[in-house]
């Protein structure tokens, strides 16, 4: 299985919470899928999908408070807005692959980092249940941002008993200086860190 985490307009350069290198990560992930699609029995693509009429359980910083970029954030990925849409390259891939690429949405009204907290849109299937029910040879995790949603997804999947790899060259971090400590944490939890 391949889990592509939150490659959305708001998380790429120019977005409400843009991560440096986000657009390049999008292009690289699309290249990987186009060249190696047959390696994966399922491909999940997640979207942060927040409500626009609440602070989503304290996830959005409410003025005059400023976001701390750890627990509170600028308003981002509000459902049905351009910022919540998949990055254009990822959207093109989704159109190309059709049902082969399954959209997962998470965070509607609450803070949500792990894709395991989401639901497959087409089937209403819980990703947590999907992982628990599967006999997965391996789960590869890629996307944005490495130190938040990719981290939580990888840790959640390995805790569910799945063998997990993070393809680190297909990620970008909010706080790049913290990557060495992040990778140590992931490795100690049993997550393999490798390049694509």
C-alpha positions as CSV (number, residue, x, y, z in Angstrom):
1,X,0.0,0.0,0.0
2,X,1.1,3.6,-0.7
3,X,-0.3,6.4,1.5
4,X,0.2,9.9,0.0
5,X,-0.3,12.4,2.8
6,X,-1.9,15.8,2.2
7,X,-0.3,17.0,-1.0
8,X,-2.7,19.9,-1.2
9,X,-2.5,23.5,-2.4
10,X,-2.4,25.0,1.1
11,X,0.6,22.9,2.0
12,X,2.6,23.8,-1.1
13,X,4.4,27.1,-1.8
14,X,1.9,30.0,-2.0
15,X,-0.7,28.2,0.2
16,X,-1.9,29.2,3.6
17,X,0.5,26.8,5.3
18,X,3.0,26.2,2.5
19,X,6.0,24.0,3.1
20,X,9.2,24.8,1.3
21,X,9.7,22.1,-1.4
22,X,6.0,21.0,-1.3
23,X,5.5,21.4,-5.1
24,X,8.7,19.5,-5.8
25,X,7.5,16.7,-3.5
26,X,4.2,16.6,-5.4
27,X,6.0,16.2,-8.7
28,X,8.3,13.4,-7.4
29,X,5.4,11.5,-5.9
30,X,3.5,11.6,-9.2
31,X,6.7,10.4,-10.9
32,X,7.0,7.5,-8.5
33,X,3.4,6.4,-9.0
34,X,3.5,6.7,-12.8
35,X,6.6,4.5,-12.9
36,X,5.9,2.0,-10.1
37,X,2.1,2.0,-9.8
38,X,1.9,-1.8,-10.2
39,X,4.0,-2.3,-6.9
40,X,1.0,-1.1,-4.8
41,X,-2.2,-3.0,-4.3
42,X,-3.9,0.2,-2.9
43,X,-3.0,3.8,-3.2
44,X,-4.6,6.2,-0.7
45,X,-4.3,10.0,-1.1
46,X,-5.4,12.0,2.0
47,X,-6.8,15.5,2.2
48,X,-6.9,17.7,5.3
49,X,-10.6,18.6,5.2
50,X,-11.5,21.1,7.9
51,X,-14.7,23.0,8.6
52,X,-14.7,26.7,7.8
53,X,-17.1,27.7,10.5
54,X,-15.2,26.6,13.6
55,X,-11.6,26.5,14.9
56,X,-11.7,22.7,14.4
57,X,-11.2,21.9,18.1
58,X,-8.5,24.5,18.6
59,X,-6.6,23.5,15.5
60,X,-6.9,26.9,13.9
61,X,-5.5,29.9,15.8
62,X,-8.2,32.4,16.5
63,X,-7.2,36.0,16.3
64,X,-5.8,37.8,18.1
65,X,-3.8,34.7,19.0
66,X,-1.1,33.8,16.6
67,X,-0.5,30.3,15.4
68,X,2.4,28.5,17.2
69,X,3.0,26.1,14.2
70,X,3.1,23.2,16.7
71,X,-0.4,22.8,18.0
72,X,-2.2,25.8,16.4
73,X,-2.1,26.8,12.7
74,X,-3.4,29.4,10.3
75,X,-6.7,28.6,8.7
76,X,-6.0,26.0,6.0
77,X,-7.5,23.2,4.0
78,X,-11.1,24.3,4.5
79,X,-13.4,21.8,2.8
80,X,-14.5,22.6,-0.7
81,X,-12.0,25.5,-1.1
82,X,-9.1,25.7,-3.6
83,X,-6.6,25.5,-0.7
84,X,-8.0,22.0,0.3
85,X,-7.8,20.8,-3.3
86,X,-5.0,18.4,-4.3
87,X,-1.9,20.0,-5.8
88,X,-2.5,20.3,-9.6
89,X,0.0,17.5,-10.4
90,X,-1.6,15.2,-7.8
91,X,-5.1,16.2,-9.1
92,X,-4.0,15.2,-12.7
93,X,-2.7,11.9,-11.4
94,X,-6.0,11.3,-9.6
95,X,-7.9,11.9,-12.8
96,X,-5.6,9.6,-14.7
97,X,-5.9,6.7,-12.3
98,X,-9.6,7.1,-11.5
99,X,-10.8,4.6,-8.9
100,X,-7.3,3.2,-8.5
101,X,-6.4,6.2,-6.4
102,X,-8.6,6.4,-3.3
103,X,-9.2,9.8,-1.7
104,X,-9.2,9.9,2.2
105,X,-10.5,12.9,4.1
106,X,-9.7,13.8,7.7
107,X,-10.0,16.6,10.2
108,X,-13.6,17.8,9.7
109,X,-14.2,19.8,12.8
110,X,-11.2,18.5,14.8
111,X,-7.4,18.4,14.8
112,X,-6.3,15.4,12.7
113,X,-2.8,14.5,11.7
114,X,-2.8,10.8,11.0
115,X,-4.4,9.4,7.8
116,X,-5.5,6.6,10.0
117,X,-8.1,9.0,11.5
118,X,-9.6,9.5,8.0
119,X,-12.2,7.8,5.9
120,X,-12.1,6.6,2.3
121,X,-14.5,8.9,0.5
122,X,-15.9,6.5,-2.0
123,X,-16.5,3.6,0.4
124,X,-16.8,5.4,3.9
125,X,-14.2,2.9,5.0
126,X,-12.2,3.8,8.1
127,X,-8.4,3.8,7.3
128,X,-7.7,2.6,10.9
129,X,-10.0,-0.5,10.2
130,X,-8.5,-1.0,6.8
131,X,-5.0,-1.2,8.2
132,X,-6.1,-3.4,11.1
133,X,-7.9,-5.9,8.7
134,X,-5.1,-6.1,6.2
135,X,-2.2,-8.4,5.9
136,X,0.1,-5.8,4.4
137,X,3.5,-6.8,3.0
138,X,4.6,-3.1,3.4
139,X,3.1,0.3,3.7
140,X,5.0,3.2,2.1
141,X,4.2,6.7,3.4
142,X,5.1,9.9,1.6
143,X,3.8,13.5,1.4
144,X,3.4,16.6,3.6
145,X,4.4,17.5,6.1
146,X,7.1,15.1,7.2
147,X,7.2,16.3,10.8
148,X,3.4,16.3,11.4
149,X,1.0,14.3,9.3
150,X,3.6,12.0,7.7
151,X,5.0,11.3,11.1
152,X,1.7,10.6,12.7
153,X,0.6,8.4,9.9
154,X,3.8,6.3,9.9
155,X,3.7,5.9,13.7
156,X,0.0,5.0,13.7
157,X,0.5,2.4,10.9
158,X,3.5,0.8,12.7
159,X,1.6,0.7,16.0
160,X,-1.2,-1.1,14.1
161,X,1.3,-3.8,13.3
162,X,2.1,-2.9,9.7
163,X,5.6,-2.9,8.3
164,X,6.1,0.8,7.4
165,X,8.6,2.7,5.3
166,X,8.9,6.5,4.9
167,X,10.4,7.5,1.5
168,X,12.1,10.5,2.9
169,X,13.0,12.2,-0.4
170,X,9.2,12.3,-1.1
171,X,8.5,14.5,2.0
172,X,9.1,18.0,3.2
173,X,9.0,19.3,6.7
174,X,7.6,22.4,8.4
175,X,10.7,22.5,10.7
176,X,13.6,21.0,8.6
177,X,16.1,21.5,11.4
178,X,14.2,18.9,13.4
179,X,14.5,16.1,10.8
180,X,17.4,14.2,12.5
181,X,15.5,13.9,15.8
182,X,12.3,13.0,13.9
183,X,14.0,10.2,12.0
184,X,15.5,8.9,15.2
185,X,12.1,8.8,16.7
186,X,10.6,7.0,13.7
187,X,13.4,4.5,13.5
188,X,13.1,3.7,17.2
189,X,9.4,3.0,16.7
190,X,10.2,0.5,13.9
191,X,9.6,2.7,10.9
192,X,12.2,2.2,8.1
193,X,13.4,5.4,6.5
194,X,14.7,5.1,3.0
195,X,14.8,6.9,-0.3
196,X,12.5,6.2,-3.2
